[in-house]
């Protein structure tokens, strides 16, 4: 099929890395790998961070103009067979896909749409209503967490179009990383003691909820019972100076800041570390958490958003109720003190990620969805 691909929050070639860009690229690559011809329909970002109605109306007007240009182009050069949108929500609605697909009479598929009922009548009401319209217009809606599926179902006239589609990793092309070799190399490069427990964190340093997670992480580190650990942090951003100062104040030489790193370096760190520590406040699910689990790291996080779709408490990590630094520290203390527990959870983490979140599993799910959409088989099933 010829597929028009659109990511209203962040185009796949956006220069700033994020979990959202990573997942968009993963879907793009997955579709290409199935033999479809992919084209980026538009790079227009519909994102409004501040809840500014005037800005939202300007974005909607720009979307209307972009829709007209697309329809003119498709009338000259032929229309795609299907439109695929990745990630639409109240702050970044998809105004293009529904309008284009209605005009062309082609299927519309949307992955990782999310609807927050509390936004009705609020600062992002325009985008909230647009997202409800988009999921109603879709032939299939791929919900990537159970939380999103429940919220979407409340606002859909036909919840049978929902498909639970767990997030996945598109890293099968990488060479396998041997843990001991990766650890020995990093120990030399960073002058780290190999016999301590290495905690890992991978997260951007932004002055938003990411900063709140880092603050909670700092409060957690201040409560750890032992000091035979090191925290290795990959990530940078506008709030970097504030975050580094905050962590240094409580952890001193026990924390190392590695800055922004390419994907292969992130993978090497995750394979070398022992535990992934990240509160994950307001995370949809957390691509860094998924990468850590796939690398065989038990995860310690807060039980928020869709993280519980990835982390099963007591099996491949620990989830704490509420934003409690004491509870997070207790979980980290348990893993720091018990090497056998770390090894058991590490095995579970890798096995569960391979079974549910692999590229192969996602490929089979998506092929089935597109085949049924193409045949017009009727209601899909959220399983």
C-alpha positions in Angstrom: 0.0 0.0 0.0 0.9 3.6 -0.4 0.6 5.1 3.0 0.5 8.8 4.1 2.2 9.2 7.5 1.7 12.1 9.8 3.0 12.9 13.3 1.3 16.1 14.5 3.3 16.5 17.7 6.8 15.9 16.3 7.8 14.9 12.8 10.1 11.9 12.5 13.0 14.1 11.3 12.6 16.7 14.2 16.1 17.6 15.5 15.2 17.2 19.2 15.2 13.6 20.5 12.4 12.2 22.6 10.4 9.1 23.2 7.7 10.4 21.0 10.0 10.8 18.0 11.5 7.4 18.7 8.1 5.7 18.6 7.0 7.6 15.5 10.2 6.4 13.8 9.5 2.9 15.0 6.0 2.9 13.4 7.4 4.4 10.2 10.1 1.8 9.9 7.6 -1.0 10.8 5.3 0.0 8.0 8.2 0.2 5.5 9.5 -3.2 6.7 6.1 -4.6 5.7 6.7 -3.5 2.1 4.4 -0.4 2.1 5.4 2.8 0.4 5.6 5.5 3.0 5.4 9.2 2.5 5.5 12.0 5.1 2.2 13.7 4.5 3.1 16.9 6.3 5.6 18.3 8.8 3.1 20.7 10.3 3.2 20.7 14.1 -0.1 21.3 15.7 1.5 21.5 19.2 0.4 24.2 21.6 2.2 24.0 24.9 0.6 26.9 26.7 -3.1 26.5 26.1 -3.3 29.7 24.0 -6.6 29.7 22.1 -5.3 32.3 19.5 -2.3 30.1 18.8 -4.6 27.0 18.5 -6.8 28.8 16.0 -3.8 29.8 13.9 -2.7 26.2 13.9 -6.1 25.0 12.9 -6.2 27.6 10.0 -2.7 26.4 8.9 -4.0 22.8 9.0 -7.0 23.8 6.8 -4.5 25.3 4.3 -2.3 22.2 4.4 -5.3 20.0 3.8 -6.2 21.9 0.7 -2.7 21.6 -0.6 -2.6 17.9 0.0 -5.9 17.3 -1.7 -4.7 19.3 -4.7 -1.5 17.3 -4.9 -3.4 14.0 -4.5 -5.8 15.0 -7.3 -2.8 15.5 -9.6 -0.6 12.6 -8.6 -3.0 10.0 -7.2 -4.2 9.5 -3.6 -2.6 7.2 -1.0 -4.3 4.0 -0.1 -4.3 4.7 3.7 -3.5 7.5 6.1 -1.6 6.7 9.3 -1.3 9.2 12.2 1.0 8.7 15.1 0.1 10.4 18.4 -2.7 12.9 18.6 -4.0 14.5 21.8 -5.5 17.7 23.0 -2.2 19.7 22.8 -1.3 18.3 19.4 -4.5 17.2 17.6 -4.7 15.8 14.1 -6.7 18.2 11.9 -5.3 16.8 8.6 -6.0 13.1 8.7 -9.8 13.1 9.2 -10.3 15.9 6.6 -8.1 14.3 4.0 -9.4 10.8 4.4 -13.1 11.9 4.3 -12.4 13.7 1.1 -10.6 10.8 -0.5 -12.7 8.0 0.9 -9.6 6.1 2.2 -9.1 4.4 5.6 -7.7 6.4 8.5 -5.6 4.7 11.2 -4.4 6.5 14.3 -1.9 5.1 16.8 -1.5 6.5 20.4 -4.3 8.9 20.5 -5.2 9.9 24.0 -8.2 11.7 25.4 -8.3 13.3 28.8 -11.9 14.1 29.8 -10.8 16.9 32.1 -9.8 18.9 29.1 -13.4 19.4 28.0 -14.1 23.2 28.3 -10.5 23.9 29.3 -7.6 25.7 27.7 -7.2 22.9 25.1 -10.8 22.3 24.5 -10.4 22.9 20.8 -7.8 20.1 20.5 -9.7 17.9 22.9 -12.8 18.0 20.6 -10.6 17.6 17.5 -9.1 14.4 19.0 -12.5 12.9 19.8 -13.5 13.7 16.2 -10.4 12.0 14.9 -10.8 8.8 16.8 -14.4 8.6 15.7 -13.3 9.0 12.1 -10.7 6.3 12.3 -11.1 2.8 10.9 -8.7 1.6 13.7 -7.4 3.2 16.8 -4.3 1.7 18.3 -4.2 2.3 22.1 -0.7 1.7 23.5 -1.7 1.4 27.1 -4.7 0.1 29.0 -5.2 3.6 30.6 -5.4 5.1 27.1 -7.8 2.4 25.9 -10.2 3.0 28.8 -10.2 6.7 28.3 -10.6 6.5 24.6 -13.5 4.0 24.9 -15.4 6.6 27.1 -15.4 9.1 24.2 -15.8 6.8 21.2 -19.1 6.1 19.5 -17.7 2.7 18.4 -15.2 1.3 20.9 -14.9 -1.8 18.8 -12.4 0.1 16.7 -10.0 0.0 19.6 -6.9 -2.3 19.4 -4.6 -2.6 22.4 -1.2 -2.2 20.7 1.7 -2.4 23.3 4.7 -0.1 22.6 7.6 -1.8 20.9 11.3 -1.5 20.2 12.7 -1.3 16.7 16.3 -2.2 17.7 16.6 -5.7 16.3 19.2 -4.4 13.8 21.7 -3.8 16.6 24.4 -6.3 17.3 23.9 -8.1 20.6 25.6 -6.4 23.5 27.6 -8.6 26.0 27.0 -7.3 29.5 30.3 -7.9 31.1 32.3 -6.4 28.1 30.1 -3.3 28.1 30.5 -2.9 31.9 34.3 -3.3 31.7 34.6 -0.7 29.0 32.5 1.8 30.8 34.3 1.2 34.1 37.6 2.1 32.3 36.2 5.1 30.4 34.4 6.6 33.4 36.7 5.4 36.2 33.9 3.6 37.9 34.2 0.8 40.5 33.0 -2.4 38.9 31.9 -3.9 42.2 29.3 -1.3 43.0 25.7 -1.3 41.9 25.2 0.9 38.8 21.9 2.7 38.6 20.9 4.1 35.2 18.6 7.0 34.2 17.9 8.1 30.6 15.7 11.3 30.4 15.7 14.7 28.9 16.3 17.6 31.2 13.4 19.9 30.6 11.7 22.5 32.8 8.5 20.6 32.9 7.4 17.3 34.5 10.8 15.9 33.6 12.3 18.3 36.2 9.7 17.1 38.7 10.8 13.5 38.1 14.5 14.5 38.6 13.6 16.3 41.8 11.8 13.2 43.1 14.8 11.1 42.1 17.1 13.4 44.1 14.9 13.2 47.1 15.0 9.4 46.7 18.8 9.2 46.5 19.1 11.2 49.7 17.3 8.4 51.5 19.3 5.4 50.3 20.7 3.4 53.1 24.0 2.6 51.5 26.6 4.4 49.4 28.1 1.6 47.3 26.2 2.6 44.2 26.7 5.0 41.3 24.0 6.7 39.2 24.8 7.2 35.5 22.5 9.7 33.8 22.1 10.1 30.0 20.3 13.2 29.0 20.5 17.0 28.8 18.4 20.0 28.0 17.4 23.5 29.0 17.0 22.6 32.7 20.4 20.8 32.8 22.2 23.2 35.1 19.4 23.2 37.7 19.0 19.4 37.6 22.7 18.7 37.8 23.1 21.1 40.8 20.1 19.4 42.5 21.5 15.9 42.1 25.0 16.8 43.0 23.8 18.4 46.3 22.5 15.0 47.5 24.6 12.5 45.7 28.0 14.2 45.1 30.5 11.9 43.4 28.0 9.1 43.3 26.3 10.6 40.2 27.8 10.9 36.7 26.3 13.0 34.0 27.0 11.6 30.6 25.0 14.2 28.6 23.1 13.4 25.4 24.3 10.2 23.8 23.6 8.3 20.5 21.3 5.3 20.6 24.2 2.7 20.6 25.8 4.4 23.6 22.4 4.4 25.5 22.1 0.7 24.7 25.6 0.0 26.0 24.9 1.8 29.3 21.7 -0.1 29.8 23.4 -3.4 29.2 26.2 -2.5 31.6 24.0 -1.2 34.5 22.1 -3.1 37.2 18.9 -1.1 37.9 17.0 1.6 36.0 15.8 4.3 38.4 13.3 6.8 37.1 10.1 8.0 38.8 8.4 8.5 35.4 5.9 11.1 36.5 3.1 11.5 34.0 4.8 9.2 31.5 2.5 7.7 28.9 4.6 4.5 29.3 8.2 5.6 28.8 10.4 4.4 25.9 13.5 4.6 28.1 11.8 2.3 30.6 11.0 -0.2 27.8 14.6 0.0 26.5 15.9 -0.7 30.0 13.6 -3.7 30.5 14.7 -5.1 27.1 18.3 -4.7 28.2 17.6 -6.8 31.3 17.3 -4.1 33.9 14.8 -4.2 36.7 12.9 -0.8 36.9 12.0 1.2 39.9 9.3 3.8 39.1 6.1 5.4 40.3 2.8 3.7 39.3 1.6 6.4 37.0 0.2 6.5 33.5 0.9 3.4 31.4 4.1 2.3 33.2 2.2 -0.6 34.8 1.7 -1.9 31.2 5.5 -2.4 31.1 6.5 -3.0 34.7 4.9 -5.8 36.7 5.4 -5.0 40.4 7.6 -7.6 42.1 8.4 -9.4 38.8 10.5 -7.2 36.6 10.7 -4.2 38.9 8.9 -2.2 41.6 6.1 0.3 41.2 5.4 2.7 44.1 2.0 4.1 44.9 2.1 7.9 45.1 5.1 10.1 44.6 6.9 8.9 47.7 10.7 9.2 47.9 10.6 6.9 50.9 8.9 4.2 48.9 11.2 4.6 45.9 14.2 4.5 48.2 13.0 1.3 49.9 12.6 -0.4 46.5 16.1 0.7 45.4 17.6 -0.3 48.7 16.1 -3.8 48.3 17.7 -4.2 44.8 21.0 -2.6 45.8 21.3 -5.1 48.7 20.2 -8.3 46.9 22.2 -9.4 43.9 20.1 -12.6 43.5 17.0 -10.5 43.3 18.5 -8.2 40.7 19.5 -11.2 38.6 16.0 -12.8 38.8 14.3 -9.6 37.9 16.7 -9.0 35.1 15.8 -12.3 33.5 12.1 -11.5 33.8 12.6 -8.0 32.4 14.3 -9.3 29.3 11.9 -12.2 28.7 8.8 -10.1 29.2 10.1 -7.4 26.8 11.0 -10.0 24.2 7.6 -11.7 24.4 5.3 -8.6 24.4 7.3 -5.6 23.1 9.5 -7.0 20.4 9.6 -5.8 16.8 8.3 -9.2 15.6 5.3 -9.0 17.9 4.5 -5.5 16.7 4.9 -6.5 13.1 2.4 -9.3 13.4 -0.1 -7.1 15.2 0.1 -4.3 12.7 -0.1 -6.6 9.7 -3.3 -8.1 11.1 -4.9 -4.6 11.8 -4.1 -3.3 8.3 -5.3 -6.4 6.6 -8.6 -6.2 8.4 -8.9 -2.5 7.8 -8.2 -3.1 4.1 -10.8 -5.8 3.9 -13.3 -3.8 5.8 -13.9 -6.7 8.2 -15.9 -4.6 10.6 -15.3 -4.3 14.3 -11.8 -4.8 15.6 -11.1 -6.2 19.1 -9.2 -4.5 22.0 -7.2 -7.5 23.4 
